[in-house]
Amino acid sequence: MVERAAWRGRSGGIDEKNLTARLRLAEWSGGLDHQVSVRQVAELMGCAKSAVEASDTRLRTAGWLQLIKAGVGKNSGPMRPSRSISGG
Protein backbone atom coordinates (compact mmCIF):
# COMPACT_ATOMS: atom_id res chain seq x y z
CA MET A 1 0.00 0.00 0.00
CA VAL A 2 2.81 2.44 0.81
CA GLU A 3 4.41 1.92 -2.60
CA ARG A 4 1.09 2.48 -4.40
CA ALA A 5 0.24 5.75 -2.65
CA ALA A 6 0.56 9.01 -4.58
CA TRP A 7 3.50 10.70 -2.83
CA ARG A 8 3.35 14.09 -4.54
CA GLY A 9 5.87 16.89 -4.45
CA ARG A 10 9.09 17.25 -2.52
CA SER A 11 7.44 16.58 0.84
CA GLY A 12 5.78 13.45 -0.55
CA GLY A 13 9.16 11.77 -0.99
CA ILE A 14 10.11 12.65 2.57
CA ASP A 15 6.79 11.29 3.87
CA GLU A 16 7.27 8.03 1.98
CA LYS A 17 10.80 7.64 3.41
CA ASN A 18 9.51 8.41 6.92
CA LEU A 19 6.72 5.86 6.74
CA THR A 20 9.01 3.25 5.19
CA ALA A 21 11.58 3.80 7.97
CA ARG A 22 8.86 3.47 10.62
CA LEU A 23 7.54 0.27 9.03
CA ARG A 24 11.08 -1.13 9.06
CA LEU A 25 11.46 -0.22 12.75
CA ALA A 26 8.08 -1.76 13.52
CA GLU A 27 9.11 -4.94 11.71
CA TRP A 28 12.36 -5.10 13.69
CA SER A 29 10.48 -4.61 16.96
CA GLY A 30 7.99 -7.35 16.15
CA GLY A 31 4.82 -5.25 16.02
CA LEU A 32 3.29 -2.12 14.54
CA ASP A 33 3.56 -0.04 17.70
CA HIS A 34 6.97 1.57 18.00
CA GLN A 35 8.65 4.29 20.00
CA VAL A 36 11.60 5.94 18.37
CA SER A 37 13.20 9.36 18.60
CA VAL A 38 12.94 11.88 15.80
CA ARG A 39 16.74 11.76 15.61
CA GLN A 40 16.71 7.99 14.98
CA VAL A 41 14.14 8.33 12.19
CA ALA A 42 16.12 11.23 10.69
CA GLU A 43 19.27 9.10 10.67
CA LEU A 44 17.45 6.23 8.92
CA MET A 45 16.05 8.66 6.37
CA GLY A 46 19.24 10.66 5.93
CA CYS A 47 17.57 14.01 6.60
CA ALA A 48 17.19 16.71 9.25
CA LYS A 49 15.10 16.25 12.41
CA SER A 50 12.93 19.20 11.37
CA ALA A 51 12.01 17.34 8.16
CA VAL A 52 10.92 14.31 10.21
CA GLU A 53 8.86 16.46 12.58
CA ALA A 54 7.05 18.13 9.67
CA SER A 55 6.56 14.78 7.96
CA ASP A 56 5.16 13.19 11.15
CA THR A 57 2.58 15.97 11.30
CA ARG A 58 1.57 15.47 7.66
CA LEU A 59 1.39 11.68 8.06
CA ARG A 60 -0.78 11.95 11.20
CA THR A 61 -3.09 14.48 9.50
CA ALA A 62 -3.43 12.21 6.45
CA GLY A 63 -4.16 9.16 8.61
CA TRP A 64 -0.98 7.24 7.76
CA LEU A 65 0.47 7.46 11.27
CA GLN A 66 -1.27 7.33 14.64
CA LEU A 67 0.13 8.79 17.85
CA ILE A 68 -0.83 6.31 20.58
CA LYS A 69 0.18 8.41 23.57
CA ALA A 70 1.82 11.82 23.82
CA GLY A 71 5.49 11.83 24.73
CA VAL A 72 6.91 13.58 27.78
CA GLY A 73 9.84 15.98 27.61
CA LYS A 74 12.36 14.86 25.00
CA ASN A 75 10.82 11.39 24.77
CA SER A 76 8.63 10.78 21.76
CA GLY A 77 5.31 9.05 22.22
CA PRO A 78 4.66 5.61 20.76
CA MET A 79 3.23 5.57 17.24
CA ARG A 80 1.58 3.07 14.94
CA PRO A 81 1.36 3.03 11.13
CA SER A 82 -2.32 2.94 10.25
CA ARG A 83 -3.63 3.36 6.69
CA SER A 84 -0.55 1.75 5.16
CA ILE A 85 -1.16 -1.55 6.93
CA SER A 86 -4.93 -1.74 6.87
CA GLY A 87 -5.11 -0.82 3.22
CA GLY A 88 -7.59 1.99 3.96
N, C-alpha and C positions, 0 to 999 in steps of 0.2 A: 504494500500500500504506500509506503514512504516513497519508493522509486516512481510510482505512477502519479503522484501528486504534482500539481502545477506549481513549481517553485519559481515564481516570477521575480525578475529584477535582481539587483545586487543583494538585497537582504534575503531574498528567497534561497540563494545558495548558502548563505550563512545559516539560515533556519534548517535547511536540509542537513548540513554538517552537524549542527547542534543535536537534532533529533537522532541522527545516525549514531553519534557518539554516545548519547544517553541510552539508546537501545543496546549498544555494545556493552556499556557498563551494567545495564540491567541483566544482560545475558551472563556476564561474568559473575554477577552476584547471585544468580539463580532465581531471579524473580523480577517482575516489572517495577516494583517499588525500589527506589534507589535514593541515596543521599550522598551528594558529591558537591564539592566546592565549585564555585564559579571558576576559580583558578584552574582546577583539574580539568574541567570541560574545555576551557580556553586552550590549555596545553594540548589536549587531544585534537582540537580543531585547528590549532596553529594560528590563533587570533588573539585579540585583546580581550580582557575581562569585560570591558564595556560593551563589546560586540555580543558577548554571551548574555549579558544582562538584558540588553535590548531584544535579543532573539528570544530569550525565555518569556519576556512579556508578550511578544507577538505570538509565540506558540501557545501560551496559556489562553490568550484572547481568541485564537482561532480554534481552540479545543483540541490541539495536538498534545498538550502537556498539562497535567493536573498537579497542582500543589496540594499535597495531602495535609500538611500542617506547617504553619509559619515557623521559620527559623528564629533563633534567638541570638542576638549579638552578631558575631561574624559567622555563626554556623548557619548554613543553608538548611531549609526545611526539606523533608523528603518529598520526592516527586514521582509521578507515574506517567509513562506515555499512555495516551488514551486513544484518540481516533486512529492512529497508525496501526494499532494492534487489533482493535475491534472491527476495523474495516469501515467505520462509519464516518 
